[in-house]
Amino acid sequence: MDSIGGLVKEFTVSKAKVLSEDLYCDNCGTWVYCTEMNSKMENEDGEVIEQIGEGCLHRSDKGDFLECPDCKSRYYLSE
């Protein structure tokens, strides 16, 4: 876990886990994301797949992340 300016903690979480389980903040326990927020889209092969809900992801130079609404911890997605 790093911190940005000593305040924001950073975690890594697999995208598959986020799409299949509710995510609660490891730092403060607040709810961050739930599976009901997932959206469905069609991929290049015509298969319907689940994605992180539109507007839920933020972006930084380190990649896409979900943010805890209370403590602002960042959950960077891994494949």
Long-range contacts (C-beta under 8 A, 24 or more apart in sequence): 4-74, 7-72, 8-71, 8-72, 8-73, 8-74, 9-71, 9-73, 9-74, 10-62, 10-65, 10-73, 10-74, 10-76, 11-73, 11-74, 11-75, 11-76, 12-75, 12-76, 12-77, 12-78, 13-66, 13-75, 13-76, 13-77, 13-78, 14-77, 14-78, 14-79, 15-52, 15-77, 15-78, 15-79, 18-52, 18-66, 18-75, 18-77, 19-50, 19-51, 19-52, 23-66, 23-75, 25-68, 25-70, 25-71, 25-73, 26-73, 27-68, 27-71, 27-73, 28-68, 28-70, 28-71, 28-73, 30-68, 30-69, 30-70, 30-71, 32-66, 32-67, 32-68, 32-69, 32-75, 33-66, 33-75, 52-77
